[in-house]
Protein backbone atom coordinates (compact mmCIF):
# COMPACT_ATOMS: atom_id res chain seq x y z
CA UNK A 1 0.00 0.00 0.00
CA UNK A 2 2.85 2.38 0.80
CA UNK A 3 4.25 1.70 -2.67
CA UNK A 4 0.88 2.64 -4.17
CA UNK A 5 0.78 5.89 -2.20
CA UNK A 6 4.28 6.78 -3.35
CA UNK A 7 3.30 6.04 -6.95
CA UNK A 8 0.32 8.40 -6.66
CA UNK A 9 2.54 11.09 -5.12
CA UNK A 10 5.13 10.70 -7.88
CA UNK A 11 2.47 11.01 -10.60
CA UNK A 12 1.11 14.16 -8.95
CA UNK A 13 4.63 15.65 -8.82
CA UNK A 14 5.30 14.79 -12.48
CA UNK A 15 2.03 16.43 -13.52
CA UNK A 16 2.86 19.47 -11.41
CA UNK A 17 6.36 19.84 -12.93
CA UNK A 18 4.98 19.39 -16.45
CA UNK A 19 2.38 22.12 -15.93
CA UNK A 20 4.97 24.44 -14.39
CA UNK A 21 7.33 23.87 -17.31
CA UNK A 22 4.52 24.58 -19.78
CA UNK A 23 3.59 27.78 -17.92
CA UNK A 24 7.23 28.91 -17.82
CA UNK A 25 7.58 28.45 -21.58
CA UNK A 26 4.47 30.57 -22.21
CA UNK A 27 5.71 33.34 -19.93
CA UNK A 28 9.12 33.27 -21.63
CA UNK A 29 7.40 33.62 -25.03
CA UNK A 30 5.78 36.86 -23.86
CA UNK A 31 2.31 35.44 -23.46
CA UNK A 32 0.07 37.77 -21.52
CA UNK A 33 -2.31 34.93 -20.64
CA UNK A 34 -2.32 33.64 -17.13
CA UNK A 35 -0.17 30.56 -16.59
CA UNK A 36 -2.32 27.46 -17.11
CA UNK A 37 -0.86 25.61 -14.15
CA UNK A 38 -1.66 25.78 -10.47
CA UNK A 39 -0.47 24.01 -7.34
CA UNK A 40 -1.84 20.48 -7.17
CA UNK A 41 -3.69 19.94 -3.88
CA UNK A 42 -4.79 16.87 -2.00
CA UNK A 43 -8.42 17.52 -2.91
CA UNK A 44 -7.49 16.94 -6.58
CA UNK A 45 -7.12 13.23 -5.90
CA UNK A 46 -10.15 11.12 -6.84
CA UNK A 47 -12.17 10.09 -3.80
CA UNK A 48 -11.59 6.41 -4.55
CA UNK A 49 -7.81 6.94 -4.26
CA UNK A 50 -8.20 8.57 -0.84
CA UNK A 51 -10.53 5.76 0.22
CA UNK A 52 -7.92 3.18 -0.80
CA UNK A 53 -5.38 4.96 1.40
CA UNK A 54 -7.76 4.99 4.37
CA UNK A 55 -8.56 1.29 3.89
CA UNK A 56 -4.95 0.49 4.89
CA UNK A 57 -5.29 2.16 8.27
CA UNK A 58 -7.21 1.17 11.39
CA UNK A 59 -10.81 2.23 12.17
CA UNK A 60 -9.51 4.60 14.87
CA UNK A 61 -7.06 6.25 12.47
CA UNK A 62 -9.77 6.62 9.81
CA UNK A 63 -11.99 8.39 12.34
CA UNK A 64 -9.15 10.77 13.26
CA UNK A 65 -8.34 11.61 9.65
CA UNK A 66 -12.03 12.28 8.93
CA UNK A 67 -11.64 15.33 11.20
CA UNK A 68 -8.68 16.71 9.23
CA UNK A 69 -10.25 17.71 5.94
CA UNK A 70 -13.38 17.46 3.84
CA UNK A 71 -11.61 15.12 1.43
CA UNK A 72 -10.85 12.65 4.19
CA UNK A 73 -14.36 13.01 5.62
CA UNK A 74 -16.05 12.20 2.31
CA UNK A 75 -13.74 9.27 1.59
CA UNK A 76 -14.16 7.89 5.10
CA UNK A 77 -17.83 7.16 4.37
CA UNK A 78 -16.97 4.84 1.49
CA UNK A 79 -17.87 1.14 1.65
CA UNK A 80 -14.41 0.51 0.20
CA UNK A 81 -12.93 1.60 3.54
CA UNK A 82 -15.26 -0.11 5.99
CA UNK A 83 -15.70 -3.34 4.06
CA UNK A 84 -12.08 -4.11 4.89
CA UNK A 85 -12.78 -3.86 8.64
CA UNK A 86 -15.66 -6.37 8.47
CA UNK A 87 -15.01 -10.14 8.57
CA UNK A 88 -14.79 -11.49 5.02
CA UNK A 89 -17.43 -13.84 3.61
CA UNK A 90 -18.62 -16.33 4.74
CA UNK A 91 -17.82 -15.18 8.31
CA UNK A 92 -19.77 -11.93 8.08
CA UNK A 93 -22.84 -13.80 6.78
CA UNK A 94 -22.71 -16.31 9.65
CA UNK A 95 -22.25 -13.48 12.14
CA UNK A 96 -25.30 -11.61 10.83
CA UNK A 97 -27.28 -14.88 10.81
CA UNK A 98 -27.03 -15.19 14.61
CA UNK A 99 -27.59 -11.46 15.29
CA UNK A 100 -31.02 -10.81 16.88
CA UNK A 101 -31.35 -7.57 14.87
CA UNK A 102 -29.10 -7.86 11.79
CA UNK A 103 -28.28 -4.54 10.05
CA UNK A 104 -28.84 -5.92 6.55
CA UNK A 105 -29.79 -2.62 4.84
CA UNK A 106 -27.05 -0.37 6.28
CA UNK A 107 -23.84 0.89 4.70
CA UNK A 108 -20.63 -0.94 5.66
CA UNK A 109 -19.66 1.78 8.16
CA UNK A 110 -23.00 1.45 9.95
CA UNK A 111 -22.76 -2.34 9.89
CA UNK A 112 -19.29 -2.13 11.45
CA UNK A 113 -20.37 0.13 14.31
CA UNK A 114 -23.50 -1.97 14.83
CA UNK A 115 -21.45 -5.17 15.19
CA UNK A 116 -18.99 -3.49 17.57
CA UNK A 117 -21.81 -3.50 20.13
CA UNK A 118 -21.67 -6.88 21.95
CA UNK A 119 -24.77 -8.97 21.31
CA UNK A 120 -26.06 -12.31 22.55
CA UNK A 121 -27.44 -14.96 20.23
CA UNK A 122 -30.99 -16.26 20.62
CA UNK A 123 -29.87 -19.16 22.84
CA UNK A 124 -28.52 -16.64 25.42
CA UNK A 125 -25.33 -18.71 25.66
CA UNK A 126 -22.98 -17.26 23.04
CA UNK A 127 -22.04 -13.63 22.45
CA UNK A 128 -20.20 -11.86 19.64
CA UNK A 129 -18.71 -8.45 18.81
CA UNK A 130 -16.06 -6.78 16.64
CA UNK A 131 -13.03 -5.02 18.07
CA UNK A 132 -13.33 -1.28 17.36
CA UNK A 133 -9.58 -0.82 16.86
CA UNK A 134 -8.99 -3.61 14.34
CA UNK A 135 -12.32 -5.17 13.33
CA UNK A 136 -11.24 -8.52 14.82
CA UNK A 137 -14.03 -10.99 15.61
CA UNK A 138 -14.56 -11.86 19.30
CA UNK A 139 -16.87 -14.43 20.81
CA UNK A 140 -17.86 -15.52 24.30
CA UNK A 141 -19.54 -18.51 25.95
CA UNK A 142 -21.57 -17.75 29.08
CA UNK A 143 -21.24 -19.64 32.35
CA UNK A 144 -24.69 -21.13 31.72
CA UNK A 145 -23.15 -22.83 28.67
CA UNK A 146 -20.53 -24.54 30.85
CA UNK A 147 -20.80 -27.83 32.71
CA UNK A 148 -20.18 -26.83 36.34
CA UNK A 149 -20.20 -29.57 38.97
CA UNK A 150 -22.99 -29.02 41.55
CA UNK A 151 -24.14 -25.81 39.82
CA UNK A 152 -27.79 -26.98 39.96
CA UNK A 153 -27.59 -27.24 43.77
CA UNK A 154 -28.34 -23.90 45.47
CA UNK A 155 -26.28 -24.95 48.49
CA UNK A 156 -23.12 -24.74 46.39
CA UNK A 157 -23.80 -22.29 43.54
CA UNK A 158 -26.22 -19.50 42.76
CA UNK A 159 -27.06 -17.59 39.59
CA UNK A 160 -27.29 -13.81 39.61
CA UNK A 161 -27.17 -10.77 37.37
CA UNK A 162 -24.04 -8.69 36.90
CA UNK A 163 -23.90 -5.39 35.03
CA UNK A 164 -20.39 -6.11 33.65
CA UNK A 165 -21.56 -9.30 31.93
CA UNK A 166 -23.12 -9.37 28.46
CA UNK A 167 -25.17 -12.39 29.54
CA UNK A 168 -28.33 -12.47 31.67
CA UNK A 169 -26.74 -14.45 34.54
CA UNK A 170 -23.34 -15.34 35.98
CA UNK A 171 -22.45 -18.28 38.24
CA UNK A 172 -21.50 -17.36 41.81
CA UNK A 173 -19.75 -19.97 43.93
CA UNK A 174 -21.02 -20.32 47.49
CA UNK A 175 -18.87 -23.18 48.72
CA UNK A 176 -17.55 -26.45 47.25
CA UNK A 177 -14.61 -28.75 47.86
CA UNK A 178 -14.71 -30.22 44.33
CA UNK A 179 -14.39 -27.35 41.87
CA UNK A 180 -14.77 -28.26 38.22
CA UNK A 181 -16.04 -26.25 35.24
CA UNK A 182 -15.65 -27.34 31.63
CA UNK A 183 -17.11 -26.68 28.20
CA UNK A 184 -16.58 -26.67 24.47
CA UNK A 185 -17.29 -24.41 21.51
CA UNK A 186 -17.64 -25.26 17.85
CA UNK A 187 -16.89 -21.94 16.14
CA UNK A 188 -16.22 -20.46 12.71
CA UNK A 189 -13.45 -17.86 12.87
CA UNK A 190 -11.48 -15.96 10.20
CA UNK A 191 -7.85 -17.08 9.79
CA UNK A 192 -5.56 -15.75 12.49
CA UNK A 193 -4.19 -16.29 15.99
CA UNK A 194 -6.63 -16.26 18.91
CA UNK A 195 -6.51 -16.50 22.70
CA UNK A 196 -8.99 -18.27 24.97
CA UNK A 197 -9.55 -16.68 28.38
CA UNK A 198 -11.65 -17.39 31.48
CA UNK A 199 -13.56 -14.43 32.94
CA UNK A 200 -13.37 -14.56 36.74
CA UNK A 201 -14.42 -12.23 39.57
CA UNK A 202 -13.09 -12.49 43.14
CA UNK A 203 -15.60 -11.69 45.88
CA UNK A 204 -15.12 -10.41 49.43
CA UNK A 205 -15.66 -13.88 50.93
CA UNK A 206 -12.89 -15.39 48.79
CA UNK A 207 -11.20 -18.25 50.63
CA UNK A 208 -10.00 -21.85 50.59
CA UNK A 209 -7.93 -21.53 47.42
CA UNK A 210 -4.43 -21.41 48.89
CA UNK A 211 -3.91 -25.16 49.35
CA UNK A 212 -3.58 -26.31 45.74
CA UNK A 213 -3.27 -24.44 42.43
CA UNK A 214 -6.11 -24.30 39.93
CA UNK A 215 -5.50 -26.39 36.83
CA UNK A 216 -6.47 -25.01 33.39
CA UNK A 217 -6.62 -27.36 30.39
CA UNK A 218 -7.27 -26.26 26.82
CA UNK A 219 -7.22 -28.00 23.44
CA UNK A 220 -8.12 -27.29 19.81
CA UNK A 221 -9.67 -29.96 17.57
CA UNK A 222 -8.84 -32.65 20.16
CA UNK A 223 -5.14 -31.96 19.72
CA UNK A 224 -2.42 -31.64 22.34
CA UNK A 225 -3.61 -30.18 25.65
CA UNK A 226 -2.27 -26.78 26.68
CA UNK A 227 -2.00 -26.85 30.47
CA UNK A 228 -1.37 -24.09 32.97
CA UNK A 229 -1.68 -23.70 36.74
CA UNK A 230 -1.82 -20.85 39.21
CA UNK A 231 -2.64 -20.26 42.87
CA UNK A 232 -5.83 -18.20 42.83
CA UNK A 233 -5.54 -14.95 44.75
CA UNK A 234 -7.37 -11.61 44.70
CA UNK A 235 -4.04 -9.93 45.41
CA UNK A 236 -1.46 -8.63 42.98
CA UNK A 237 0.89 -11.65 42.84
CA UNK A 238 0.47 -15.33 42.05
CA UNK A 239 3.47 -17.66 42.51
CA UNK A 240 4.67 -19.82 39.65
CA UNK A 241 3.82 -23.54 39.80
CA UNK A 242 6.96 -25.51 38.82
CA UNK A 243 6.57 -27.39 35.54
CA UNK A 244 3.52 -25.44 34.35
CA UNK A 245 2.79 -22.28 32.43
CA UNK A 246 1.35 -19.40 34.40
CA UNK A 247 -1.81 -17.88 32.87
CA UNK A 248 -1.59 -14.26 31.81
CA UNK A 249 -4.12 -12.11 33.63
CA UNK A 250 -5.78 -8.81 32.77
CA UNK A 251 -8.25 -6.61 34.60
CA UNK A 252 -11.37 -5.68 32.67
CA UNK A 253 -14.66 -3.99 33.62
CA UNK A 254 -15.78 -3.77 37.25
CA UNK A 255 -12.90 -5.84 38.73
CA UNK A 256 -13.48 -8.84 36.45
CA UNK A 257 -10.29 -10.52 35.30
CA UNK A 258 -9.47 -12.52 32.22
CA UNK A 259 -7.09 -15.47 32.56
CA UNK A 260 -5.42 -16.24 29.20
CA UNK A 261 -4.94 -20.00 29.17
CA UNK A 262 -4.13 -20.81 25.55
CA UNK A 263 -3.35 -19.45 22.09
CA UNK A 264 -4.37 -21.21 18.90
CA UNK A 265 -4.17 -20.61 15.15
CA UNK A 266 -7.04 -20.85 12.67
CA UNK A 267 -5.67 -21.74 9.24
CA UNK A 268 -7.10 -20.69 5.90
CA UNK A 269 -9.75 -23.12 4.72
CA UNK A 270 -10.47 -24.30 8.27
CA UNK A 271 -14.28 -24.22 8.32
CA UNK A 272 -14.94 -25.38 11.89
CA UNK A 273 -12.83 -25.15 15.03
CA UNK A 274 -13.56 -27.26 18.12
CA UNK A 275 -12.31 -25.75 21.38
CA UNK A 276 -12.40 -27.68 24.67
CA UNK A 277 -11.46 -26.14 28.01
CA UNK A 278 -11.49 -27.06 31.66
CA UNK A 279 -10.83 -25.34 34.99
CA UNK A 280 -10.57 -27.49 38.12
CA UNK A 281 -9.23 -27.89 41.63
CA UNK A 282 -10.17 -31.33 42.98
CA UNK A 283 -7.08 -32.50 44.86
CA UNK A 284 -6.80 -30.17 47.84
CA UNK A 285 -10.00 -31.13 49.66
CA UNK A 286 -10.44 -27.57 50.96
CA UNK A 287 -13.84 -25.91 50.86
CA UNK A 288 -13.56 -23.03 48.42
CA UNK A 289 -15.76 -19.93 48.08
CA UNK A 290 -15.92 -16.32 46.89
CA UNK A 291 -15.66 -16.58 43.13
CA UNK A 292 -17.86 -15.78 40.09
CA UNK A 293 -17.66 -17.22 36.59
CA UNK A 294 -18.84 -15.28 33.57
CA UNK A 295 -17.64 -17.92 31.11
CA UNK A 296 -14.86 -17.91 28.51
CA UNK A 297 -13.84 -15.40 25.83
CA UNK A 298 -12.13 -16.00 22.47
CA UNK A 299 -10.32 -12.93 21.14
CA UNK A 300 -7.74 -12.17 18.43
CA UNK A 301 -4.39 -12.31 20.19
CA UNK A 302 -3.16 -9.04 18.70
CA UNK A 303 -6.02 -7.09 20.31
CA UNK A 304 -5.37 -8.30 23.85
CA UNK A 305 -3.54 -6.14 26.36
CA UNK A 306 -1.38 -8.82 27.95
CA UNK A 307 -0.42 -8.52 31.61
CA UNK A 308 1.71 -10.60 33.90
CA UNK A 309 0.01 -11.69 37.18
CA UNK A 310 3.01 -10.50 39.16
CA UNK A 311 2.88 -6.96 37.71
CA UNK A 312 -0.86 -6.42 37.30
CA UNK A 313 -0.79 -3.37 39.59
CA UNK A 314 2.17 -1.79 37.81
CA UNK A 315 1.18 -1.94 34.16
CA UNK A 316 -1.12 0.53 32.43
CA UNK A 317 -3.91 -0.08 29.91
CA UNK A 318 -2.16 1.35 26.87
CA UNK A 319 -3.55 0.52 23.43
CA UNK A 320 -1.38 -1.61 21.16
CA UNK A 321 -0.17 0.29 18.09
CA UNK A 322 -1.85 -0.61 14.83
CA UNK A 323 0.48 -2.64 12.61
CA UNK A 324 0.17 -0.98 9.23
CA UNK A 325 1.46 1.84 7.05
CA UNK A 326 2.71 4.82 9.10
CA UNK A 327 0.01 7.44 9.49
CA UNK A 328 2.62 10.16 9.08
CA UNK A 329 3.10 9.15 5.46
CA UNK A 330 -0.31 10.62 4.58
CA UNK A 331 0.54 14.11 5.82
CA UNK A 332 2.63 14.80 2.72
CA UNK A 333 -0.60 14.83 0.69
CA UNK A 334 -2.24 17.55 2.75
CA UNK A 335 -2.41 21.19 1.52
CA UNK A 336 0.52 23.24 2.79
CA UNK A 337 2.75 20.23 3.48
CA UNK A 338 5.53 21.29 1.10
CA UNK A 339 5.64 24.89 2.32
CA UNK A 340 5.69 23.60 5.88
CA UNK A 341 8.68 21.38 4.99
CA UNK A 342 10.48 24.33 3.39
CA UNK A 343 9.94 26.40 6.53
CA UNK A 344 11.57 23.61 8.52
CA UNK A 345 14.45 23.41 6.09
CA UNK A 346 13.33 19.99 4.81
CA UNK A 347 13.57 18.66 1.27
N, C-alpha and C positions, 0 to 999 in steps of 0.2 A: 504493500500500500504506500509506503514511504517513497518507493521508486516511482509510483504513479503520480504522487503529489509533486515530486521533483520534475517529472516530465511535463506536467501541466505548467509549472512555474517557468521552466525553460521555454516552452512555447509562447507563454505570455511575454517573456523578455525579448524573444526573437521578433515577435510582432511589434513590440514597442520600439525596438531599435530600427526596424524596417520603416515604420511610420516616421520616426524622428529623422532618419536619413532622407526620406522622401521630402519631408517638410524643409530640411536644410537646403536641399537642392533647389526647391522652388524659391526660397528666400534669396539664395545666391544668384538666381537668374533674374532677380528684380521683380518677382511677382508681388503684387500688392495684396493678393488674396491672403486670407488668414491661413496659417499652417493647418493642413488637414489632420494632423495628429494631436492626440491628447494623452495624458497620463492614464495608463490602464489601471483600473481599480478592481478590488476584489468583487464588487457587485457585478462586474462584467462577466464573471464566470457563470455558465449555465447552472441552474439550481440543481440539476442532477449530479453535476460534478461536486458541488458542495456537499450534497447528501451522501455521496460515495466517501468523501473524507470523514464525515461524521459517523458513518457506519463502522469505521475502524476504531472508534473510541468506545468508552463505556457509557452507560445511560447517564451517570452522574456528570460526566464531562460534556455530554451533549446538552444537558440541561443548563450547564454553566455557559457554554458558548451561545446558546439561544438568547442570552441576556446581553451579548456583546454587540450584535448588529442585526439589522433587519434581514440581511441575507442569510445569516445563520438561523434566525428565528423561522423564516419560511422553509428552509431546507430541513429543519429539525422536525417538521410535521410530516415529512415524507414517510410512506410505508417502506421505502427502500432502507431507511435508517432503522426503524423499529422492528422490522421483520427479522433482522439479524439477531436481535436480543431475545426473540421468542424461540422456544424449542423447535427444532426442525420437524417436518412430518416424518413418521406418523405420530411422534410424541405429543405434539401440540393437539392433534385431533383426539388422542386418548385422554389428554388432560381436560380438554373441554367437555368430553363425554361424561366425565364424573363430576363436573362442576354443577352445583344445584341451580345456578343462574348463568349459563354460558353467554358471554358477550359476542354472539355470532355476527352481529351486524355492525360492529364498531371498527374503526380504523385500527391499524396495528399498534399505534401508540396507546390508544385507549384500552385495547386488549391487554397490552403489557402491564399497564398500571392496575387494571382490574385483577389480573392474575398475581400481582405482587401482594394483594390482600389475602392472608391465609384463609382457606376455606376447608370445610369438612365434607366428605362425601356423604351420600345418603345413608350409608350404614353406620355413621357416627363413630367409625373406628379409625379411618385413615384421613389424613389431612395433607394438603398440598399448598405450595406457594412458590413464586419466583423470587430470586434474590435481586433487590433493586440495583445493586452495584454492577452485577455481571449478567443477570438474566438466567443464572443457574437454577435448575429445578431441584426443589427440596420436597421431602415427604416425611410424614410422621405416622407412627402407629400408637394409638392411645393405650393406656393401661388396661382399659376394658377389652382390648384385643389381645392381651397377654394371658398366659396360663399361670396364675399365681396360686400357689398352694395355700389352702385354707381361706382364700379370699371371699368365699361365699358364707363364711362363718363370721357373724358380727362380733364375736368375742375376740377375734384376731385382727380383722380388717374392717374398715368402713369406707364408704364412697361419699365424696363430698365435692362441692364446686370449688373452683379456684380461678380467680380473675386472670392469672398469668397463663392459664392453659387455653388452647384453642378448642379443647374438647369439653363436653358437658360435665364430666366427672373425672376426678383423679382418685387413686387408691391410697388411702392413709393407713399405715401400719399401726395397730394398737400394741400388740405384743405377740411374738412367736419365738420358738426356739429353732424351728426348721424354716429357714428363709429360702424360697426358691421362686423365681419368676423367669419365664421363658416364652418365646414366641417365634414366629417366622413371617416373612413377607415375600410374596411373589410380585415383583415390580418390573416396570418397563422404563428404563432410564437412558437418556442420551449417552453416547460414548464419553468416557472421562473417568477421573479418579474421585471416589466418594469416601466419606467417613460415617460410620455408624456410632451413635452416641446414646447413652441413657440419660434421661432427664430426671433428676433427683432433687428433693427438697428436704433439708434437715429441720426438724422441729425442736421446740424447747425441751421436750421430754426425751430427747435423743439419749440412748444408753444401751449397754449390752453388746457393743460392737467391737470392743477392744481386744477380745480374746483371740479371734482368728480373722484373717483377712477375707474380704469378699472376693469371690472368684468370678471373673467374666470370661465367657466363651463365645466366640463368634466364628461363623463359617459362611462361605459363599458357594452355592451350587454343590453342597455336600463335600467340599474340598477339605483341605487341611485346616484344622481349628487354629484360630488366633486366640491365645489365652493371655490374660493379664490379671493381676491381683493388687489389691490395696487395702490398707486398714482404714475403714470409714471413720471420718472425723469431721465435725463441723468447723474445726479450727483451720489454720492456714498452712499446716504441714501434714504430710502423710508419708510415713517411712517406706522405703523400698522393700519389697519382698524378694529375697534372694532367689534367682532363677526364673523370675517372671518380669514381664513388662509392667510398667506403671502407667495406668490410664492418664491421659492428659485431661485436665479439668478446666472448665471455663464458667464464669458466672454470667447468668443471663437475667431475664426480668424477675423482679421481686424475689431475689435470693435463690432462685432455682439455679441448679448447676448441671452442666452437661459433661458427662464422662465419655471421652472418646476412646472406644475399645477396639476399633479395627478399621483399617483402610482397605478398599478393594477397587479394582479396575473393571469398568464395563467396556468391552471391546466393540468395535464396529461390527454390525451384523448380529450382535447378541440380542435376541428378541426378548427373552425373559431371564430375570435374575432372581434366584432363590436365596434369601438371606435367613439364616438361623442364628439365634442369640439366646444367651442364658446368663442369669445373674443369681448366684447362690452363696449361702453360708450355712452349711449343714453339719459341720464337724465340731464346732465349739461347744454346743449344748447350752450356751447362754441364752437367756430370754432377751430378745432384742425389741426395741421400740423406737418411736420418734422419727419416722421417715415417710415420705410421700413419693409415689411413682406417678409420673405423667406419661410414661411410655418411652419409646425410642424415636430418634430423629436420624434421617439419612440426608446428608448435605454434601455438595461439592467441596472437596478438600480445600481448594484454593480460596473459598469464601470464609473459611473458619478462622477465627482469631484464636490461635493455639496458646495455651497457658500451661505452665508447669505447676503441679500441685504444691510444690515447695515455695513457689514465688507468686502465688495467686494474689497476694496483697500488695505486691510491689509493681506488677505490670499494669499498664494502662490499656484501655480499649481503643487503640489506634487502628484505623482502617488500613487494610493491605493495599498497596499501590496497584493500580490496574496495569497488567502486563500488555502493552500495546505500543503503537507509535507515540513518540513524545508529543504531548500537547503543545509544547513550545514551537514545534515545527510549523503549526498553522498560523502563528502570529505574523510570519513574513508575508502572508496574503492580505493582511488587513491594511486599509487605507492609512497612509502616513508612516508605514513601517520603514521604508527606505530613508525618508528624511530623518526619522528617529535614529536610525543606524548612523547616518552621516553626522548627526549632532554628537553621537557618542564616539565618533572617530572610527566606526566599524567600516567593513567593506560593503 
